[in-house]
Amino acid sequence: MQSEFGVLTIGDAMITMNPMSTGPLRYVTNFERKVGGAEMNFAIGCSRLGMHSKWISRLGKDEFGRVIYNFARGEGVDVSAVDFVEDVATSVNFKEIQGNGNGKTFYYRDPSPVTSLKEEDITEELFEGIQAVHLTGVYLAVNHQHLSIAKKIIKIAKEKQLTISFDPNIRLKLWSAEKAKEVIETILPDVDIILTGLDELQLISGKESLDELKAYTEGFGIQDLVIKDGSRGSKLCRNGEWTSDSGFTVTPIDSVGAGDGFDAAYLYGYLNHYETQQLLRFANAVGALVTTVSGDNEGLPYLEDVLAFIDNKKMIER
Ligand SMILES: O=C(O)C(=O)C[C@H](O)[C@H](O)CO
């Protein structure tokens, strides 16, 4: 069942070559072809939770582009704002997975098809039925030459009084820390919710302690500062008050995509007016579940799976 909420995001997606064995990429000979990309993962996460999720993107007009398009569409993502471009190949990402489930990425995405997006492609109609817009630093890194596109999305979202969430998702393989800071700080004054790793926010702000980071985000007028700390849970600062949740203990297989799942769940809980503790609990549960399945988005749970996991209920499986 679709909820009454709609979310909009924009970004590149990639064919993800998932290694069939752990350890350094140079020794991996077998891969499983999957798909990934921070914003598309987020859109799938929202869709699985029952929201209407729209993803703006461009894919190469090639076999890999078709794979990604069909995958996202099959997951219930609204791909009406995804188009194919002739002269740029669909992005590819080779993943390396370490024994503890942590991942490294090796990108082939320069140029990415999303760099073909134009300001005119962002129209008011795209925002119909949308309550929240989610941007991430991956899109900004890949397409910061065309920052005006993100700015146009923000402008329309502001006019429509939509919630704007932002995940810095810093990828230093895509841009320098200095450029990331410069670009992201032009976005922050319009952000309502920042969903970030501690190290990412420290890198952007140049601040260290939680108090300094709180002051930094409050300075931009950000309402929710959400710090994601992987298996150690997460913290939220709203109205000057901290709430924290210790997270869940699971056996991680592949942690890539957990942050995107967390973001989708946070938006779901936020739009449904969850109180702060419940909000973090719910988002941590989704993040934890993502890590238990190989692939960037396959572990994103349906709503009933998250609720059962939080209540420690067994699902009837046979
Ligand atoms: O989008 C990216 O840059 C990726 O590395 C692909 C992954 O699916 C994504 O990062 C997970 O957050």
PDBQT file of the ligand as one rigid body, heavy atoms in Angstrom, charges set to zero:
ROOT
HETATM    1  O1  LIG A 401      26.667   6.320  -5.284  1.00  0.00    +0.000 OA
HETATM    2  C1  LIG A 401      27.832   6.014  -5.053  1.00  0.00    +0.000 C 
HETATM    3  O2  LIG A 401      28.739   6.830  -5.157  1.00  0.00    +0.000 OA
HETATM    4  C2  LIG A 401      28.236   4.654  -4.668  1.00  0.00    +0.000 C 
HETATM    5  O3  LIG A 401      29.305   4.473  -4.186  1.00  0.00    +0.000 OA
HETATM    6  C3  LIG A 401      27.274   3.527  -4.840  1.00  0.00    +0.000 C 
HETATM    7  C4  LIG A 401      26.655   3.034  -3.596  1.00  0.00    +0.000 C 
HETATM    8  O4  LIG A 401      25.495   2.340  -3.987  1.00  0.00    +0.000 OA
HETATM    9  C5  LIG A 401      26.312   4.130  -2.650  1.00  0.00    +0.000 C 
HETATM   10  O5  LIG A 401      27.391   4.937  -2.445  1.00  0.00    +0.000 OA
HETATM   11  C6  LIG A 401      25.901   3.656  -1.338  1.00  0.00    +0.000 C 
HETATM   12  O6  LIG A 401      25.681   4.788  -0.531  1.00  0.00    +0.000 OA
ENDROOT
TORSDOF 0
